[in-house]
Amino acid sequence: MNMSRRLSILVFSGVPAIVGGGIVYALFNHNYSAVFIYEVILILIVIGFASK
């Protein structure tokens, strides 16, 4: 996989990070630790896709 494809995967994952982070924040009664866990899981998934 070339570098431009890896970068596009990282940019494409920015939308779920921003929108999903806000949704998780609202669902878990304004708890930043839940957002942090969500973001870490999202980063691990993105690294998995980008490393292929």
C-alpha positions as a printed NumPy array, in Angstrom:
array([[  0.   ,   0.   ,   0.   ],
       [  1.459,   3.329,  -0.993],
       [  1.835,   6.344,   1.234],
       [ -1.011,   8.341,  -0.306],
       [ -3.45 ,   5.528,   0.418],
       [ -2.297,   5.331,   4.045],
       [ -2.706,   9.078,   4.485],
       [ -6.181,   8.992,   2.956],
       [ -7.204,   6.289,   5.444],
       [ -5.987,   8.493,   8.287],
       [ -7.852,  11.548,   6.943],
       [-11.006,   9.492,   6.361],
       [-10.906,   8.334,   9.991],
       [-10.989,  11.936,  11.202],
       [-14.75 ,  12.171,  10.647],
       [-15.623,   9.26 ,  12.971],
       [-13.159,  10.643,  15.509],
       [-14.806,  14.066,  15.633],
       [-18.459,  13.107,  15.204],
       [-18.21 ,   9.854,  17.135],
       [-16.335,  11.533,  19.946],
       [-19.155,  14.026,  20.352],
       [-21.769,  11.287,  20.342],
       [-19.868,   9.231,  22.911],
       [-19.41 ,  12.346,  25.048],
       [-23.155,  13.012,  25.003],
       [-24.185,   9.393,  25.602],
       [-21.902,   8.884,  28.583],
       [-23.077,  11.984,  30.472],
       [-20.213,  14.3  ,  29.511],
       [-17.488,  11.844,  30.483],
       [-14.138,  12.457,  28.827],
       [-12.724,   9.076,  29.854],
       [-15.287,   7.333,  27.612],
       [-14.239,   9.578,  24.735],
       [-10.589,   8.769,  25.391],
       [-11.311,   5.019,  25.28 ],
       [-13.305,   5.459,  22.061],
       [-10.465,   7.402,  20.462],
       [ -7.862,   4.801,  21.473],
       [ -9.976,   2.   ,  19.99 ],
       [-10.435,   4.029,  16.811],
       [ -6.694,   4.669,  16.557],
       [ -5.957,   0.948,  16.931],
       [ -8.428,   0.105,  14.161],
       [ -6.959,   2.755,  11.851],
       [ -3.408,   1.532,  12.496],
       [ -4.606,  -1.972,  11.664],
       [ -6.031,  -0.829,   8.326],
       [ -3.063,   1.358,   7.478],
       [ -0.5  ,  -1.332,   8.237],
       [ -1.85 ,  -3.79 ,   5.65 ]])
